[in-house]
Amino acid sequence: DARVTQTPRHKVTEMGQEVTMRCQPILGHNTVFWYRQTMMQGLELLAYFRNRAPLDDSGMPKDRFSAEMPDATLATLKIQPSEPRDSAVYFCASGRTVSSTEAFFGQGTRLTVV
Amino acid sequence: AQKITQTQPGMFVQEKEAVTLDCTYDTSDQSYGLFWYKQPSSGEMIFLIYQGSYDEQNATEGRYSLNFQKARKSANLVISASQLGDSAMYFCAMREVSYNFNKFYFGSGTKLNVKP
């Protein structure tokens, strides 16, 4: 059963530390999305990639967040330095093409910055 | 302006009854897609159903159907014969495809509680 895999599932870190979240998209999917979910803001699109190239990362705070796809099987979202307001659930989703009919989500990484 | 509006923060339904979750959207694009996702308490996001803007028939997937009214810009989710396992948050989403970019917008969600 193909699925998007995210690691870690949970992360607790101290303010100022670097956090790296990883996502393995479904094999053959060439579009990858990163979302952040909070109670206050709901689901926010942070960035998305097509064929490993970033198409839009305007939703991401540039000073501390970075997103990359070093290869087709791995997408990373990095926060450096982390702040308490970054505490959220971060979801990765993948889809087949730009116009694919669905995006499949991973189980999310619950990040807590203390 | 909100791209996706879900006006029902919470709803209750009796087991085995049907329930409609409302969703309205705002776009000036001709080509777009509408989605519903379910998020149970475990936190994962589960894709339920998709409707393309050019699809003339309402989408159906098992007990889920999407009541698509293009002129009214609404895409309500209908769950027939509710089950206890349907208790979850439900998110309506829209994808706009313009200039080869691909933007997803989510509503604030509706929390559905199915009562035995």
Boltz contact constraints between the chains, C-beta under 6 A:
constraints:
  - contact:
      token1: [A, 42]
      token2: [B, 108]
      max_distance: 6.0
  - contact:
      token1: [A, 43]
      token2: [B, 106]
      max_distance: 6.0
  - contact:
      token1: [A, 45]
      token2: [B, 104]
      max_distance: 6.0
  - contact:
      token1: [A, 55]
      token2: [B, 101]
      max_distance: 6.0
  - contact:
      token1: [A, 98]
      token2: [B, 102]
      max_distance: 6.0
  - contact:
      token1: [A, 99]
      token2: [B, 97]
      max_distance: 6.0
  - contact:
      token1: [A, 101]
      token2: [B, 50]
      max_distance: 6.0
  - contact:
      token1: [A, 102]
      token2: [B, 47]
      max_distance: 6.0
  - contact:
      token1: [A, 102]
      token2: [B, 50]
      max_distance: 6.0
  - contact:
      token1: [A, 105]
      token2: [B, 45]
      max_distance: 6.0
  - contact:
      token1: [A, 107]
      token2: [B, 44]
      max_distance: 6.0
  - contact:
      token1: [A, 108]
      token2: [B, 43]
      max_distance: 6.0
